Structure formats: structure tokens, C-alpha cells
């Protein structure tokens, strides 16, 4: 029976037995987004990617996604003094790896299509005449992209979502101003 290690709020814990892991899943300390490792694994993984933990979660009385947010680190197995990198709010910062492999270096948030869509629609909303029709969809996609990021920080896209929202709002104001000024001059 393997002993497990897990990362929570930037701290490494373990080893814990399978029974203890079941208890941690039941009380919400470990959920499907928690970074885990056990002997025999080549690297840290998100719990949802480990079949054994999915089975444990199904057995846990109060199992499920209970709100502890952590992301995959993709680093080597635990070592003395290991602490995954964290943001100031305690959320583990994803560092890539096969399960989070980001070939763009994090520049293009392809895992957050709503934020990316907001960004591009926001740019096209600056076009005269037809751009006004794109402002509302850009704002909606941007808000949904921000919500998706809050649920899973590994998908990124906050900057793209805000740029999409900002450009759409700027475009909407510009279109309204042109319409108002045009009606005053006529």
C-alpha cells in the first residue's frame, strides 16, 4: 500500500496512508484539484489525473470538489524542504509539466477559450459600424472567462479577458458618442 504526499496552501504534507487519504478527501482537505504524489509516480499530479484517487473519492462519504484550490506543479517527486511555489493568497502556482503543458509559455490562454474569445471580439469591436454589435458578446465572454479562471487558475486568461472587456467598453462608449454627436450635428 502506497503512502501519499499532497500539497495544500503551499505546504507539503505526508506521507499519509490510503486510509488517511480517504479521510482527507472526506473532510475536504484533499480534493480533485489538489497536487499529489506517491512513490512510483514520476512527478506530482492533480488528484483527478490519478485513477486510484478517483476511486478513493468515489468511496469517500462526503467526497467531491470541496473548494481547496491547488494546481499541478509538474516538478520532481517530493524532497526535503519541498514547497510548491504559491501566490500570495496561498494557491499553488502551476509550473507546467505534461498535464499542464503550455507550449505558448502562458502567453495565449488556450485553456480559457472564453477569455481568448473576449480578447479577439474586443479588438474587432473597434471596427466602425459593425463593431457596436460585438461589444456585448465581448463583455459577456470576458466575464465568463474571469469566472472560469476563478474556478481553475491553471487555465489563465485574466489579462485577455480584461483587455476584451476594456476594448468592448471603450468601443461601446465610442459608438454611443459618435451617434450622439452625429444626432446633435444633424
C-alpha positions as CSV (number, residue, x, y, z in Angstrom):
1,X,0.0,0.0,0.0
2,X,1.5,3.3,-1.1
3,X,2.0,6.3,1.1
4,X,0.7,9.6,-0.4
5,X,2.0,13.2,-0.3
6,X,-0.1,16.2,-1.0
7,X,0.3,19.9,-1.3
8,X,-2.1,22.3,0.3
9,X,-1.7,26.1,0.5
10,X,1.9,26.0,-0.5
11,X,2.9,23.3,2.1
12,X,3.8,19.7,1.5
13,X,2.2,17.1,3.7
14,X,2.8,13.4,4.0
15,X,3.4,10.6,3.9
16,X,-0.2,9.6,4.7
17,X,-1.7,6.1,4.3
18,X,-4.5,5.3,1.9
19,X,-7.0,5.3,4.8
20,X,-5.7,8.7,5.9
21,X,-6.0,10.0,2.4
22,X,-9.7,8.8,2.3
23,X,-10.3,10.8,5.4
24,X,-8.6,13.9,3.9
25,X,-10.8,13.6,0.8
26,X,-13.9,13.1,3.0
27,X,-13.2,16.3,5.1
28,X,-12.3,18.4,2.0
29,X,-8.6,18.8,2.8
30,X,-7.8,17.0,-0.4
31,X,-10.0,17.4,-3.5
32,X,-9.7,16.6,-7.2
33,X,-7.6,19.7,-7.8
34,X,-5.0,19.0,-5.1
35,X,-1.4,18.3,-6.1
36,X,-0.5,14.7,-5.0
37,X,2.4,12.3,-5.3
38,X,3.3,8.8,-4.1
39,X,6.2,6.5,-4.6
40,X,6.3,5.1,-8.1
41,X,5.0,8.3,-9.7
42,X,7.5,10.2,-11.8
43,X,6.0,13.6,-10.9
44,X,3.4,15.5,-9.0
45,X,-0.1,15.3,-10.5
46,X,-3.5,16.8,-9.9
47,X,-5.6,14.2,-8.0
48,X,-8.2,13.9,-10.8
49,X,-5.5,12.5,-13.0
50,X,-4.7,9.6,-10.7
51,X,-7.1,6.7,-11.1
52,X,-6.5,5.4,-7.5
53,X,-7.6,8.7,-6.0
54,X,-10.7,9.0,-8.3
55,X,-11.7,5.6,-6.8
56,X,-11.0,6.8,-3.3
57,X,-13.1,9.9,-3.9
58,X,-16.0,7.7,-5.0
59,X,-15.6,5.8,-1.7
60,X,-15.4,8.9,0.5
61,X,-18.7,9.7,2.2
62,X,-18.5,13.5,1.6
63,X,-16.1,13.4,-1.3
64,X,-16.1,15.8,-4.2
65,X,-14.8,19.2,-5.2
66,X,-15.0,21.0,-1.9
67,X,-13.1,24.2,-2.6
68,X,-9.4,23.7,-1.7
69,X,-7.7,25.0,-4.9
70,X,-4.3,23.8,-5.8
71,X,-2.7,23.3,-9.2
72,X,-0.2,20.9,-10.6
73,X,3.4,21.7,-10.1
74,X,4.9,19.2,-12.5
75,X,8.1,19.1,-10.5
76,X,10.1,16.2,-9.4
77,X,8.9,14.0,-6.5
78,X,9.0,15.5,-3.0
79,X,12.3,16.2,-1.5
80,X,13.4,17.6,1.8
81,X,12.1,21.1,2.3
82,X,10.0,21.0,-0.9
83,X,7.3,23.7,-1.0
84,X,5.4,24.3,-4.3
85,X,5.5,27.9,-5.5
86,X,2.4,29.8,-4.4
87,X,0.6,33.1,-5.0
88,X,0.1,35.5,-2.0
89,X,-3.4,34.0,-1.5
90,X,-1.9,30.5,-0.9
91,X,-2.9,28.9,-4.2
92,X,-0.2,26.7,-5.7
93,X,1.2,28.2,-9.0
94,X,1.1,25.8,-11.9
95,X,4.5,25.3,-13.4
96,X,3.7,23.2,-16.5
97,X,4.6,19.6,-17.0
98,X,2.9,17.1,-19.2
99,X,-0.6,17.5,-17.7
100,X,-0.5,21.3,-18.0
101,X,2.0,21.6,-20.9
102,X,1.7,25.1,-22.3
103,X,3.7,25.3,-25.5
104,X,2.9,29.1,-25.7
105,X,4.7,29.8,-22.4
106,X,1.5,31.0,-20.9
107,X,1.1,33.9,-23.4
108,X,-2.0,32.5,-25.2
109,X,-4.6,31.2,-22.7
110,X,-5.8,28.4,-25.0
111,X,-7.3,26.6,-22.0
112,X,-9.6,29.5,-21.4
113,X,-11.4,30.0,-24.7
114,X,-13.9,32.5,-23.3
115,X,-11.1,34.9,-22.3
116,X,-9.4,34.5,-25.6
117,X,-12.7,35.0,-27.5
118,X,-13.4,38.1,-25.5
119,X,-10.0,39.5,-26.4
120,X,-10.4,39.0,-30.2
121,X,-14.0,40.1,-30.2
122,X,-12.9,43.2,-28.2
123,X,-10.4,44.0,-30.9
124,X,-12.9,43.6,-33.7
125,X,-15.5,45.7,-31.8
126,X,-13.3,48.7,-32.6
127,X,-14.3,48.5,-36.2
128,X,-16.7,51.2,-37.4
129,X,-20.4,50.3,-37.8
130,X,-20.3,46.5,-37.2
131,X,-18.2,46.9,-34.1
132,X,-21.1,48.0,-31.9
133,X,-22.7,44.6,-32.4
134,X,-19.7,42.9,-31.0
135,X,-19.3,44.9,-27.7
136,X,-21.9,43.0,-25.6
137,X,-20.6,39.5,-26.7
138,X,-17.0,40.6,-25.9
139,X,-18.1,41.8,-22.4
140,X,-20.1,38.6,-21.7
141,X,-17.3,36.3,-22.8
142,X,-14.8,38.3,-20.7
143,X,-16.9,38.0,-17.6
144,X,-17.4,34.2,-18.2
145,X,-13.6,33.9,-18.9
146,X,-12.9,35.5,-15.5
147,X,-15.3,33.2,-13.8
148,X,-13.7,30.2,-15.4
149,X,-10.3,31.4,-14.2
150,X,-11.6,31.7,-10.6
151,X,-12.8,28.1,-10.7
152,X,-9.5,26.8,-12.2
153,X,-6.5,29.1,-12.0
154,X,-4.3,26.9,-14.2
155,X,-6.3,27.9,-17.3
156,X,-5.1,31.6,-17.1
157,X,-6.5,34.3,-19.3
158,X,-7.3,37.1,-16.9
159,X,-5.4,39.7,-18.9
160,X,-7.0,38.6,-22.1
161,X,-10.5,38.8,-20.5
162,X,-9.9,42.2,-19.1
163,X,-8.5,43.5,-22.4
164,X,-11.5,42.2,-24.2
165,X,-13.9,43.8,-21.6
166,X,-12.0,47.1,-21.7
167,X,-11.8,47.3,-25.5
168,X,-15.5,46.4,-25.8
169,X,-16.5,49.1,-23.2
170,X,-14.3,51.6,-25.0
171,X,-15.8,50.7,-28.3
172,X,-19.3,50.9,-26.9
173,X,-18.7,54.4,-25.5
174,X,-17.1,55.5,-28.7
175,X,-20.0,54.3,-30.8
176,X,-22.5,56.0,-28.5
177,X,-20.5,59.2,-28.5
178,X,-20.4,59.2,-32.3
179,X,-24.1,58.5,-32.5
180,X,-24.9,61.3,-30.0
181,X,-22.6,63.8,-31.7
182,X,-23.9,62.9,-35.1
183,X,-27.5,63.4,-34.0
184,X,-26.7,66.8,-32.4
185,X,-24.9,68.0,-35.6
186,X,-27.8,67.0,-37.8
